Amino acid sequence: MWRHFIDVAAGLPTNNGRVNFEGFRDTLARVGITGLPDADLLALFAIADEDGSGAVDWSELSGMIVSQASVVT
């Protein structure tokens, strides 16, 4: 799933390689993750947005993916 997320996110318009909350939410919807309240999506986004800038870059996203993958396995 995360690989598909990355592929979809790569096609989104970004701000200097960073995706804001709307882009994050749209990417999740495009990979089939729908029906979650914005409060839950904001919580996920906050985990990924390590520096609190309001946007997620590749380093932050990959860090979240790796940390979540270790929880799942």
C-alpha positions in Angstrom: 0.0 0.0 0.0 2.7 2.5 0.9 4.4 2.0 -2.5 1.2 2.9 -4.2 0.8 5.9 -1.9 4.3 7.1 -2.9 3.5 6.6 -6.6 0.3 8.6 -6.4 1.9 11.3 -4.2 4.7 11.7 -6.7 2.2 12.8 -9.3 0.6 15.5 -7.1 1.5 19.2 -7.5 3.8 20.0 -4.6 5.4 23.1 -3.0 9.2 22.4 -3.4 8.7 18.7 -3.1 6.3 19.0 -0.1 2.7 17.9 0.2 0.2 19.8 2.3 -2.7 18.2 4.3 -5.0 18.4 1.3 -2.6 16.6 -0.9 -2.0 14.0 1.8 -5.7 13.5 2.2 -6.2 13.3 -1.6 -3.4 10.8 -2.0 -4.9 8.5 0.7 -8.3 8.7 -1.1 -6.6 7.8 -4.5 -5.1 4.7 -3.0 -8.5 3.6 -1.5 -8.3 4.9 2.0 -11.6 6.8 2.4 -14.2 7.4 5.0 -11.8 8.5 7.7 -12.8 11.7 9.6 -10.5 14.7 9.0 -9.5 14.5 12.7 -8.0 11.1 12.1 -6.4 12.1 8.9 -4.9 15.2 10.6 -3.5 12.9 13.3 -1.8 10.8 10.7 -0.5 13.9 8.9 0.8 15.3 12.2 2.8 12.1 12.7 4.3 12.4 9.2 5.0 16.2 9.5 7.9 15.8 11.9 9.0 19.4 11.7 5.5 20.9 12.1 5.8 22.9 8.9 2.3 22.1 7.7 3.7 20.1 4.8 5.3 16.7 4.4 8.5 16.1 2.4 9.9 12.8 1.2 12.2 12.4 4.2 9.3 12.8 6.6 7.0 10.5 4.6 9.6 7.8 4.2 10.3 8.0 8.0 6.7 7.5 8.8 6.4 4.6 6.3 9.4 2.9 7.8 8.3 3.4 11.4 4.8 2.1 10.6 6.1 -0.8 8.7 8.1 -1.9 11.7 4.9 -1.8 13.8 3.0 -3.9 11.4 5.6 -6.6 11.0 
